[in-house]
Amino acid sequence: MMVRKVPVVTGLLIIGLCVFTVLIMKTKLGQDFRSVGQSQHTAEVSGINVDRTRIIATMISTVLAAWGQIIYLQNMGTLNTYNAHTQIGMFSVAALLVGGASTSKASITHAIFGTILFNAMFIMSPEIGQSLFGQAILGEYFRTFMVYGVIGVALGIHVWKEPPLARNLEEAVAFVRRMEKARLKFAVGTQGRMGPGYRRAWQLRQKLAPIFLGRSHYLFNWGPDLGWRADKVSAGGGVLMDAGYHVIDLLVWMLGLCEEVYGLAPAGAGAGARTSGVDTEDTASAILRYGGSCMASVVTTRCSGPVSQELSLHGRGGSLVARSESCILRDVDGNVLDRLSQPASPLDLFRLQSEGFARAILEDQRIYECSARENLLNQAVIEAIYLSDKTGQGESPARLLKTHRLTSEQCLRYQPREIDH
């Protein structure tokens, strides 16, 4: 029944559900629900049949959820036979949390208020995407972030994400501070560091001291189907934010934050010049100047194979060349002093990093590898390269960090001084 397009029956059902919730929570069964929800052990010691109470609660919630799903599908006008029930649960939880509920307390007010706010956000996000970026579809990214972000922070979920950390330095700093405010750990999947060759290089680099030259490259051919990577608004950048992120991470890990960057990252330098609708760079290079007489180079492209990634360091004590699975240390005359060859698949590297992050969470370790705060250094270097490409002069990553009230030392707060072999 509708009155001037107001779903009266739906409104009455909602009111009836609210009344039912209030009444049942005043009964012994409702108090049993509350006790079991707060602590199953305490409830069992108090003489409550925990298993029976949980079964009854599950049955009631399932029936109510089924009626809710019927109303939802009636209003939507479509039915997805096999997975309709999975399309609303995540949003329901997020709406409840947006309304002010927590993992220990939730009320009818939280549910109603959260539903109104969350629905308003869903209505406005396409218009926000259209106004800010000229594309309504980008509002979907905001909606998705809100759903998972709100749930993650409310439930205390630690985060591990694939690089880059963010689309720009400002966004990266905001992510890190939000997670740290919630006292949650946040790591970035720069698992290239986990490669046996690069870990050996990190251990041997002191034998080269002082280092005066570093070289790193990552070359591959992605092909013409770039998808969202072709759009600078969505991706934040091109190959520098993708393959380049990993080689820059290795240089920052080995040598620290550079003082100045000279970079070139023009859009369409390679295959992009022949592809319409691409506004992200497919080729980039940079010179990184460190203190003293040390310098390093970065070269990366996504339009020339075969796949090749390598790091080289040169110092007065010799040189080393490292790849993920190998590392060779030589003296200044080129004689081999140390050689490592240890195959490792990408899955092995992911497992090593994820296990280390999980251990840091379980043991509440303050120090752990590849923290998001440490990755702010990578974001600063990349932003400096993009800025240098625009200005035609050297740019300082440290100065960019300073605009966000950060120093390189503060970014290394969680970095381990030693690593596992």
C-alpha positions in Angstrom: 0.0 0.0 0.0 1.3 3.4 -1.0 0.1 6.9 0.0 1.6 9.6 -2.2 4.5 7.4 -3.1 5.2 6.7 0.6 5.5 2.9 1.3 3.1 2.8 4.3 3.3 -1.0 4.7 7.1 -0.9 4.8 7.0 1.8 7.3 4.6 -0.1 9.5 6.8 -3.2 9.3 9.8 -1.2 10.4 7.9 0.3 13.3 6.7 -3.2 14.2 10.2 -4.5 14.1 11.4 -1.7 16.4 8.7 -2.5 18.9 9.4 -6.2 18.7 13.1 -5.6 19.4 12.4 -3.4 22.5 9.9 -5.9 23.9 12.0 -9.1 23.4 15.1 -7.5 25.0 13.0 -7.0 28.1 12.3 -10.7 28.4 14.6 -13.4 29.9 15.4 -14.6 26.4 16.5 -11.1 25.4 18.7 -10.8 28.5 20.2 -14.1 27.6 20.9 -12.8 24.1 22.7 -9.8 25.7 24.7 -12.0 28.1 25.8 -14.5 25.4 26.8 -11.6 23.1 29.0 -10.0 25.7 30.7 -13.1 26.9 29.9 -16.7 26.2 32.0 -18.0 29.0 30.4 -15.7 31.6 27.0 -16.6 30.3 27.7 -20.3 30.6 29.0 -19.9 34.2 25.8 -18.1 35.0 23.8 -21.1 34.0 22.6 -20.0 30.5 22.4 -22.6 27.8 24.8 -20.8 25.4 24.3 -23.1 22.4 20.5 -23.1 22.6 20.5 -19.3 23.0 22.7 -18.9 19.9 20.5 -21.2 17.8 17.4 -19.2 18.8 19.1 -15.9 18.0 20.3 -17.2 14.7 16.8 -18.4 13.7 15.1 -15.1 14.7 17.7 -13.0 12.9 17.5 -15.2 9.8 13.7 -14.9 9.6 13.8 -11.2 10.0 16.6 -10.9 7.5 14.6 -12.9 5.0 11.6 -10.6 5.4 13.9 -7.6 5.0 15.4 -9.1 1.8 11.9 -9.6 0.4 11.0 -6.0 1.0 14.4 -4.9 -0.5 13.8 -7.0 -3.6 10.2 -5.8 -3.9 11.4 -2.2 -3.9 14.4 -2.9 -6.3 12.2 -4.8 -8.7 14.9 -7.4 -9.5 15.9 -10.8 -8.1 19.4 -12.3 -8.3 18.6 -15.9 -7.7 21.9 -17.2 -6.2 23.6 -14.4 -4.4 21.0 -11.7 -3.7 21.5 -12.3 0.1 25.2 -11.4 -0.2 24.6 -8.0 -1.8 23.2 -6.2 1.2 24.9 -7.6 4.3 28.1 -5.5 4.0 26.2 -2.3 3.5 23.9 -3.1 6.4 26.8 -3.4 8.8 28.4 -0.3 7.4 25.2 1.7 7.8 24.9 0.5 11.4 28.4 1.6 12.2 28.0 5.0 10.4 25.0 5.6 12.7 27.3 5.5 15.8 27.1 1.8 16.7 30.2 -0.1 17.9 31.1 -3.7 18.3 29.9 -3.6 21.9 26.8 -1.5 21.7 24.1 -0.9 19.0 20.6 0.4 19.2 17.5 1.1 17.1 18.5 4.8 16.9 21.9 3.8 15.5 20.3 1.6 12.9 17.7 4.2 11.7 20.1 7.2 11.8 22.9 5.2 10.0 20.5 4.0 7.3 19.5 7.6 6.5 23.1 8.9 6.5 24.4 5.9 4.5 21.6 6.2 1.9 22.2 9.9 1.6 25.9 9.2 0.9 24.9 6.7 -1.8 22.6 9.2 -3.5 25.2 12.1 -3.4 28.4 10.2 -4.3 27.7 10.0 -8.1 27.0 13.8 -8.1 30.2 14.4 -6.1 32.2 12.3 -8.6 30.7 14.2 -11.5 31.4 17.6 -9.8 35.0 16.9 -8.7 36.3 14.6 -11.4 33.9 15.0 -14.3 33.0 11.3 -14.0 30.1 10.1 -11.9 31.4 6.6 -11.9 34.3 7.7 -9.7 31.8 8.2 -6.9 31.7 4.4 -6.6 35.3 4.3 -5.4 34.3 6.7 -2.5 31.3 4.5 -1.7 33.3 1.3 -1.7 36.0 2.9 0.5 33.4 4.1 3.0 31.9 0.6 3.2 35.1 -1.2 3.9 36.9 1.6 5.6 34.1 2.2 8.2 33.9 -1.5 9.0 37.6 -1.9 9.1 38.2 1.0 11.5 35.2 0.1 13.7 36.1 -3.6 14.0 39.8 -2.9 14.4 40.9 -4.6 11.2 44.6 -4.2 10.3 45.3 -3.4 6.7 47.7 -4.8 4.1 47.4 -3.3 0.6 49.0 -3.6 -2.8 51.2 -0.6 -3.8 51.0 2.2 -4.4 50.0 3.4 -0.9 47.8 6.1 -2.5 47.3 8.2 -5.6 49.3 11.1 -4.2 51.3 12.1 -1.0 48.4 14.0 0.5 46.1 11.0 0.3 48.8 8.7 1.6 49.4 10.8 4.7 45.7 11.0 5.4 45.4 7.2 5.1 48.4 6.6 7.5 47.2 9.1 10.1 43.7 7.7 10.1 44.9 4.1 10.7 47.4 5.3 13.4 44.6 7.2 15.1 42.6 4.0 15.2 45.8 2.2 16.5 45.8 -0.2 13.6 48.7 -1.6 11.7 49.0 -0.7 8.0 51.5 -2.3 5.6 52.1 -2.0 1.8 52.8 -5.0 -0.3 56.3 -4.1 -1.5 57.2 -7.8 -1.2 60.0 -7.4 -3.7 62.1 -6.7 -0.6 61.5 -10.3 0.4 63.4 -11.7 -2.6 66.5 -13.6 -1.4 68.7 -11.6 -3.8 67.5 -8.2 -2.5 67.7 -9.2 1.1 71.3 -10.4 0.6 72.1 -7.1 -1.1 70.7 -5.2 1.9 73.1 -7.2 4.2 76.1 -6.7 1.9 75.7 -3.1 1.0 77.9 -1.9 3.9 80.9 -3.7 2.3 80.7 -1.2 -0.6 80.8 1.9 1.6 80.9 4.6 0.7 78.4 4.0 -2.1 78.6 6.6 -4.9 76.2 5.1 -7.5 73.0 3.2 -7.6 71.0 2.0 -10.6 67.6 0.4 -10.7 65.2 -0.5 -13.5 61.9 -2.3 -14.2 61.0 -3.0 -17.8 58.1 -4.9 -19.2 55.4 -4.7 -21.8 51.8 -4.4 -20.4 50.1 -4.4 -23.8 47.3 -2.1 -25.1 44.6 -3.0 -22.5 45.4 -0.6 -19.7 41.9 -0.3 -18.2 41.8 2.2 -15.3 45.6 2.6 -15.4 45.1 4.8 -18.5 43.2 7.4 -16.4 45.3 9.7 -14.2 42.4 10.6 -11.9 41.7 6.9 -11.1 45.3 5.7 -11.0 47.1 8.8 -9.7 49.8 8.2 -12.3 51.2 5.7 -14.7 54.2 3.3 -14.7 55.9 5.2 -11.9 53.0 4.3 -9.6 53.1 0.7 -10.8 56.4 -0.9 -11.7 58.4 2.2 -10.7 57.1 2.0 -7.2 58.9 -1.2 -6.5 62.4 -0.1 -7.8 62.1 3.3 -6.0 61.2 1.3 -2.8 64.4 -0.7 -3.2 66.6 2.4 -3.6 65.0 4.1 -0.7 65.4 1.0 1.4 69.1 0.6 0.5 70.2 4.3 0.4 67.6 6.3 2.3 65.7 9.3 1.2 67.5 11.4 -1.5 68.0 15.1 -1.2 66.9 16.1 -4.7 65.1 14.5 -7.7 65.4 15.3 -11.4 62.7 13.4 -13.3 61.0 12.9 -16.7 57.5 11.3 -16.8 55.8 12.4 -20.0 52.4 10.9 -21.0 52.6 9.0 -24.2 56.4 8.6 -24.5 56.1 5.0 -25.7 53.0 3.0 -26.7 50.8 5.7 -25.2 51.6 8.0 -28.1 49.7 5.6 -30.4 46.8 5.0 -28.0 44.0 7.5 -27.6 42.4 8.2 -24.2 45.7 7.6 -22.2 46.8 10.4 -20.0 49.3 8.5 -17.8 53.0 8.0 -18.5 54.2 4.7 -19.8 57.9 5.5 -19.5 59.8 7.4 -16.8 63.3 8.1 -15.7 64.9 10.0 -12.8 68.2 11.0 -11.2 68.3 10.9 -7.4 70.9 13.0 -5.7 72.1 12.0 -2.2 74.4 13.7 0.2 78.1 13.8 -0.7 78.9 12.4 -4.1 76.2 9.7 -4.2 73.6 9.5 -7.0 71.2 6.9 -8.4 69.1 6.4 -11.5 65.6 5.0 -12.0 64.3 3.8 -15.4 61.0 2.1 -15.9 58.6 1.4 -18.8 55.5 -0.6 -19.4 55.8 -0.8 -23.2 59.1 -2.8 -23.8 59.9 -6.4 -22.9 61.2 -8.7 -21.9 60.5 -8.4 -18.2 63.6 -7.2 -16.4 64.1 -5.9 -12.9 67.5 -5.2 -11.4 69.3 -3.2 -8.8 73.0 -2.3 -8.9 75.1 -0.5 -6.2 78.7 0.7 -6.8 81.1 1.9 -4.0 84.7 2.2 -3.3 84.6 -1.3 -1.8 83.3 -2.9 -5.0 79.9 -3.4 -6.5 76.8 -5.7 -6.4 74.1 -6.6 -8.8 70.9 -8.0 -7.4 67.7 -9.4 -8.7 64.9 -11.1 -6.8 66.5 -14.5 -6.9 70.2 -13.7 -7.1 72.9 -11.4 -5.8 76.6 -11.1 -6.8 79.1 -9.1 -4.9 82.4 -8.1 -6.7 85.5 -6.2 -5.7 86.6 -3.1 -7.7 88.3 -5.2 -10.2 85.3 -7.3 -10.9 86.3 -10.5 -9.0 83.4 -12.3 -7.4 83.5 -12.2 -3.6 80.0 -13.5 -2.8 77.3 -15.2 -4.9 73.7 -16.1 -4.0 71.2 -17.9 -6.3 68.0 -18.9 -4.6 64.8 -19.2 -6.7 61.6 -17.8 -5.1 58.2 -17.5 -6.6 56.0 -14.4 -6.2 53.7 -16.5 -4.0 56.7 -17.3 -1.7 57.5 -13.6 -1.4 53.9 -12.7 -0.6 53.8 -15.5 2.0 57.0 -14.2 3.7 55.7 -10.7 4.0 52.1 -11.6 5.0 53.5 -14.0 7.7 55.7 -11.2 9.1 52.8 -8.7 9.1 50.5 -11.3 10.8 53.2 -12.0 13.4 53.5 -8.2 14.1 49.7 -8.1 14.7 49.5 -11.2 16.9 52.4 -10.2 19.0 51.5 -6.5 18.9 55.0 -5.6 17.6 55.6 -1.9 17.1 58.4 -2.5 14.6 57.6 -4.3 11.3 58.7 -4.3 7.7 57.0 -2.3 4.8 54.8 -0.2 7.1 52.6 2.4 5.3 54.4 5.1 7.3 57.7 4.0 5.8 56.1 4.0 2.3 55.4 7.7 2.6 59.1 8.1 1.5 58.3 6.3 -1.7 55.3 8.5 -2.3 57.4 11.6 -1.7 60.0 10.6 -4.2 57.4 9.7 -6.8 55.6 13.0 -6.3 58.9 14.9 -6.6 59.6 13.1 -9.9 56.2 14.2 -11.2 56.7 17.7 -10.0 60.2 17.9 -11.5 58.8 16.8 -14.9 56.4 19.8 -14.7 58.9 22.4 -13.4 62.0 21.2 -15.3 64.1 21.5 -12.2 65.2 19.5 -9.2 62.6 18.9 -6.5 63.1 17.9 -2.9 61.1 14.9 -1.4 62.0 16.1 2.1 60.4 19.5 1.4 57.2 17.8 0.2 57.1 15.8 3.4 57.6 18.9 5.4 54.4 20.4 4.0 52.7 17.6 5.8 54.7 18.2 9.0 56.8 15.0 8.5 60.5 14.2 8.3 62.2 11.2 6.9 63.2 10.1 10.4 59.5 10.1 11.5 58.6 8.1 8.4 61.1 5.4 9.5 59.5 5.1 13.0 58.5 1.5 12.4 61.3 0.3 10.2 63.4 -2.6 11.6 67.1 -2.0 12.0 67.9 -5.6 11.1 66.0 -8.0 8.9 65.5 -11.8 8.9 67.7 -13.7 6.4 
